[in-house]
């Protein structure tokens, strides 16, 4: 099975002097996701939490809504030409009675670790109906000070980042600032899918009253994943995209960008942020 990190020889130059050493790199390998045995998508990911990644991906697309929708998640044996198991192909088998969607999803089959669902053809094509409507009615309020402390707590939970410096992180927090779960991946969208997938497997969807923090920019796809999981607050340490802001306004998602210490920009849903706390 693929490892989370790998060692590579590098030439290191410091103050004009060169030397060789072993460097720890984050592993990146392809993961093919199949639904009922049929290929659906390939994403470049950091090995680990592959089952959660697969079901989280399907939850983000509206295919799954609860753990009961899944009969089994397995690695596909014989994935390589010589019949060995590569642990890079995962099949999600739907439970009896769960409808099999028309798997087009308006996407490129291949998704990179950097862009995620870049194959979406238009804004309308990605407005998948969430199974958890009423996001705008979620009454959660988060203190600005509490929110400002979350990036440091997320960073402290990124154990592989400490060794490689090359991973995105996603953290799920309570409104009181408690870190509920943290996942890392070379792809920011994969880290979020792992968070959502683990919540689905534990029967916790929708994630009402929670905050999703990402260690990168807030793209449209990340805002969509938050909406699809019923998460009312999405915060990022960097900038959001214009489409992410549009979706936040339309769906009732609170969207915060440039979250650094006590500073932040609130792009939508400012009523949920308590400036006095």
C-alpha positions in Angstrom: 0.0 0.0 0.0 1.2 3.5 -0.7 2.9 5.4 2.1 2.1 8.9 3.3 5.7 10.0 2.9 8.8 8.9 0.9 12.5 9.7 1.1 14.5 11.2 -1.8 18.1 12.3 -2.2 18.5 16.0 -2.6 21.4 18.5 -3.0 21.0 21.1 -0.3 22.7 24.5 -0.7 23.1 26.7 2.4 25.2 29.8 2.4 26.8 28.8 -0.9 27.9 25.4 0.3 26.4 22.2 -1.2 25.8 18.9 0.4 23.6 15.8 -0.1 21.0 14.6 2.3 17.7 12.6 2.4 14.6 14.7 2.3 11.1 13.6 3.3 8.4 14.2 0.7 4.7 13.8 0.7 3.6 10.8 -1.3 1.3 11.4 -4.3 -0.4 8.5 -6.1 -3.5 8.1 -8.3 -6.8 6.8 -6.8 -9.4 5.5 -9.1 -12.9 5.7 -7.6 -15.5 3.2 -8.9 -19.2 3.1 -8.2 -20.8 -0.4 -8.3 -17.8 -1.6 -10.2 -17.8 1.1 -12.9 -15.0 3.6 -13.2 -16.0 7.1 -12.1 -13.0 9.4 -11.5 -9.3 9.4 -10.9 -7.8 11.8 -8.4 -4.2 12.3 -7.3 -4.1 11.9 -3.6 -1.9 11.2 -0.6 -2.6 7.5 0.4 -4.6 7.1 3.5 -8.2 7.3 4.4 -9.0 6.2 0.9 -12.4 4.8 1.8 -13.4 8.0 3.4 -12.1 9.9 0.4 -14.2 7.9 -1.9 -17.5 8.1 0.0 -16.8 11.8 0.8 -16.4 12.5 -2.9 -19.7 10.8 -3.6 -21.4 12.6 -0.8 -20.1 15.9 -2.3 -21.7 14.9 -5.6 -25.1 14.1 -4.0 -24.8 10.4 -4.7 -24.6 9.5 -1.0 -26.5 11.0 1.9 -25.9 8.6 4.8 -23.9 5.5 5.8 -26.9 3.4 5.1 -26.6 4.2 1.3 -23.3 2.2 1.2 -23.2 -1.6 1.2 -19.5 -1.9 1.0 -16.2 -0.1 0.2 -13.3 -2.2 -0.9 -10.0 -2.1 -2.7 -10.2 -3.8 -6.1 -8.0 -6.9 -6.3 -6.2 -7.5 -9.5 -6.0 -3.8 -10.4 -2.5 -4.2 -11.8 -1.7 -6.2 -15.0 0.0 -8.9 -13.0 -3.1 -9.3 -10.8 -1.7 -7.7 -7.7 -3.6 -5.3 -5.6 -2.2 -1.8 -6.0 -4.4 -0.3 -3.3 -5.1 2.5 -5.7 -8.5 1.5 -6.9 -11.5 1.7 -4.6 -15.0 0.5 -5.4 -18.1 1.8 -3.6 -21.0 -0.6 -3.7 -24.4 1.1 -3.1 -26.9 -0.5 -0.7 -29.9 -2.3 -2.1 -32.6 0.1 -3.3 -30.2 3.1 -3.6 -30.7 4.5 -7.1 -27.6 4.5 -9.3 -27.2 7.9 -10.8 -26.3 8.7 -14.4 -22.6 9.1 -13.7 -21.7 11.9 -16.0 -21.2 14.6 -13.3 -20.1 17.0 -16.1 -16.5 16.5 -15.2 -13.2 15.5 -16.6 -12.5 11.9 -15.7 -9.1 12.8 -14.4 -8.8 15.4 -11.6 -5.5 16.8 -10.5 -4.3 17.2 -6.9 -4.3 21.0 -7.3 -7.6 21.7 -9.0 -10.0 19.0 -8.0 -13.2 19.2 -10.0 -11.9 21.6 -12.7 -13.8 19.7 -15.4 -17.1 21.2 -14.3 -18.5 22.8 -17.5 -20.5 25.6 -16.0 -21.8 27.0 -12.7 -25.2 25.5 -13.3 -23.7 22.0 -13.8 -22.2 22.0 -10.3 -25.3 23.3 -8.4 -26.1 19.8 -7.2 -29.2 19.7 -5.0 -28.1 19.1 -1.5 -29.7 16.4 0.6 -29.6 18.8 3.6 -31.6 21.9 2.7 -32.1 24.6 5.2 -28.4 25.6 5.6 -29.4 29.3 5.7 -31.5 28.4 8.8 -28.6 27.0 10.8 -28.5 29.3 13.9 -24.9 28.6 14.8 -22.8 31.6 15.9 -19.0 31.6 16.2 -16.9 34.1 18.1 -14.4 36.0 16.1 -11.7 35.3 18.6 -12.5 31.6 18.6 -12.4 31.6 14.8 -9.1 33.4 14.8 -7.5 30.7 17.0 -8.5 27.8 14.7 -5.7 28.1 12.1 -3.1 27.5 14.9 -5.1 24.5 16.1 -5.3 23.1 12.6 -1.6 23.6 12.0 -0.8 21.8 15.3 -2.9 18.9 14.1 -1.0 18.5 10.7 1.5 15.9 11.7 2.6 15.0 8.2 3.0 18.7 7.2 5.6 19.0 10.0 7.7 16.3 8.2 7.2 17.4 4.6 5.9 21.0 4.4 3.9 19.9 1.4 0.3 19.1 2.4 -3.0 20.9 2.6 -5.0 20.5 5.7 -8.8 20.6 6.5 -10.1 20.8 10.0 -13.6 20.3 11.3 -14.4 22.4 14.4 -17.2 22.9 16.8 -18.6 26.4 17.2 -16.7 26.6 20.5 -13.4 26.0 18.7 -12.9 22.3 19.5 -11.0 20.4 16.8 -13.3 17.5 15.9 -11.3 16.0 13.0 -8.3 16.9 10.8 -7.2 15.4 7.5 -4.2 16.1 5.3 -3.7 15.5 1.6 -1.7 16.8 -1.4 -5.1 17.9 -2.8 -7.1 20.4 -0.8 -10.4 18.9 -2.2 -9.3 15.4 -1.1 -8.6 16.6 2.5 -12.2 18.0 2.6 -13.6 14.8 1.1 -11.8 12.8 3.8 -13.4 14.9 6.5 -16.9 14.6 4.9 -16.4 10.9 4.2 -15.4 10.1 7.8 -18.5 12.0 9.0 -20.7 10.1 6.7 -19.3 6.8 7.8 -19.9 7.8 11.4 -23.5 8.8 10.7 -22.8 12.5 11.5 -24.2 14.1 8.3 -25.4 16.8 8.1 -22.6 18.6 10.0 -24.9 21.3 11.4 -23.4 23.8 13.8 -19.8 23.1 12.6 -16.9 25.1 11.0 -14.8 23.8 8.2 -11.3 25.4 8.0 -9.0 24.9 5.0 -5.3 25.8 4.9 -5.6 27.2 1.4 -7.9 29.3 -0.7 -11.6 28.8 -0.7 -12.5 27.6 -4.2 -16.0 27.0 -5.5 -15.6 23.3 -5.1 -14.7 23.6 -1.4 -17.7 25.8 -0.9 -19.9 23.2 -2.7 -18.5 20.4 -0.5 -19.4 22.4 2.6 -22.9 23.0 1.4 -23.4 19.4 0.4 -22.3 18.2 3.9 -24.6 20.7 5.7 -21.6 22.7 7.1 -22.8 26.3 7.8 -19.3 28.0 8.1 -16.4 27.7 5.8 -13.1 29.5 6.6 -9.9 29.7 4.7 -6.5 31.2 5.5 -6.3 32.6 1.9 -8.7 34.1 -0.6 -12.0 32.8 -1.8 -13.0 32.8 -5.5 -15.8 34.9 -6.9 -17.9 31.7 -7.6 -17.3 30.5 -4.0 -18.8 33.8 -2.7 -21.7 33.6 -5.1 -22.5 30.1 -3.9 -22.2 31.1 -0.3 -24.6 34.0 -0.8 -27.1 31.8 -2.6 -27.0 28.8 -0.2 -26.7 30.6 3.2 -23.1 29.5 3.8 -20.9 31.8 5.9 -17.7 32.3 4.1 -14.6 33.7 5.7 -11.2 34.4 4.0 -7.8 35.6 4.9 -8.3 34.2 8.4 -5.0 35.0 10.2 -5.1 35.6 13.9 -7.7 38.2 14.7 -7.9 39.4 11.1 -10.4 38.1 8.5 -12.7 39.0 5.7 -16.3 37.9 5.9 -17.7 37.5 2.4 -21.1 36.1 3.2 -23.2 35.2 6.3 -21.6 37.8 8.6 -24.5 37.4 11.0 -23.0 34.1 12.3 -19.7 35.8 13.4 -19.9 37.3 16.9 -17.4 40.1 17.0 -17.7 40.4 20.8 -16.6 36.8 21.5 
